[in-house]
Amino acid sequence: QVQLVESGGGLVQPGGSLRLSCAGAGFMFSNYAMSWYRQAPGKERELVAVITSTGGSTNYADSVKGRFTISRDNAKKMVYLQMNSLKPEDTAVYYCNAKRVWVGYEYDYWGQGTQVTVSS
């Protein structure tokens, strides 16, 4: 059974930091690109950061560049999102995503999300 379980969300003051974690199970974690998405109330889900299967390449939304860092540990089947200098507009539910395209088929898995609230 495929599982992605996020943790680490919570309430933080503007300028603070949080580290989100996502644990994968039930699939070949090291073969998948991993991403963090977020969805704020009344807005569409947006891509925040992505890391390739080997961890050799990352990409970020312009709104988080220089503040957020995505990383992974394939041995532990974990992906992380270090969030620094948090702003109120970072408030959202953050979702972990695993994706792989293989033999013309897209494998796409989602976690249940973790709430991040940035407020004083």
N, C-alpha and C positions, 0 to 999 in steps of 0.2 A: 504494500500500500504506500503510495507516494505521500509524503508529508513535507511541508515547509512550515516551520514554527518560528515566528518572530518573537523577540523579547527586547526589553530595554527602553521601551517608551515611557513617557511620563510627563510631568509638569516641570518646566524649567524657566528661569528668568531670561529675558533678553540678554544676549551676550554670553550665555552659558553654553554648556556642552552636554551632549548625550552620545552614547554609543549603542547603536542597534545591532542585534545579532539575529541570525537566521540559521536554523539547523535543518539540514536536509536529510531525508531518509526514503528508502524504497526505490531509488533510481541511481544511475551511475553519475554521481555528483560531478566528478571531474570531467565529464564529457559535455557539460552544460555551461553556457554563458549564464551569469547571474546578474540580476538587476534589482534595484530598489525603485519603486514607484511611490507616488503619494497622491492622495485625493483630499482636497479641502472641501468643506461644506459648500454645496452649490456649484462646484467646479468639476471639470473632467479629470480623470486620472492622468497624471503626467509622469514621464520618465525622469528620474532624478540622477541615477548613475548606473553604469553597466561595467562589468568586468568580464574579460574573455575566460574561456575554460581553464587556461593555464595561468591566468593572472597576469599575463604579459602586457595587456593593454586595458586601459580604462577610458571612460568618457563620461562627461558630466553635463547636466543642464547648465546653461549660462548663469542661472540664478543662484547656483550653489558652488560654482567654480571657486577654488581657493579657500572654501570653508568646509566642504565635505570631502571625505576620503573613503572610497570603497576598497575593501580587501577581502581576501578569501584564504581559507586553509583547507585544501582538498583532503588532507589526511584526516581532519576532524569533520569534514563535510559541513563547513561553516562559512558564511559570508557575513561581513560586517559593514556598517556604515558609521564612521566617526563624523559627528556633526559638531562643528565649532562655530562660535560667533553667531549663535542662533538668533533669528529675528521672528517677530510675531507672524510674519507671512509664511514662515516654515511650518506653522500649525497645520496638521493634517493627519490622516491615517496613513501610515507607511506600510507598504506591501513588498514582500520579497517575491521575486519571480525567477523561475528556472526555465530556460528555453534552449532547444536544440533542433536543428533541421538535419534530418538524416534520411537518405534515400527518398527525397521528395516529400517527406512527411514532417510536420512541425509538432514537436512535443513541447507543451507549454503548461507549466504548473504554477500555482499561486498559493501563498500563505493566507492566513486569516486577517492579518494586519495588526499593527500596534499603534496606539494613539500617541502622538507627540503634540503637546500644547506648550507654546511659548508665550508667556504672559507674566506681567509683574503683579 
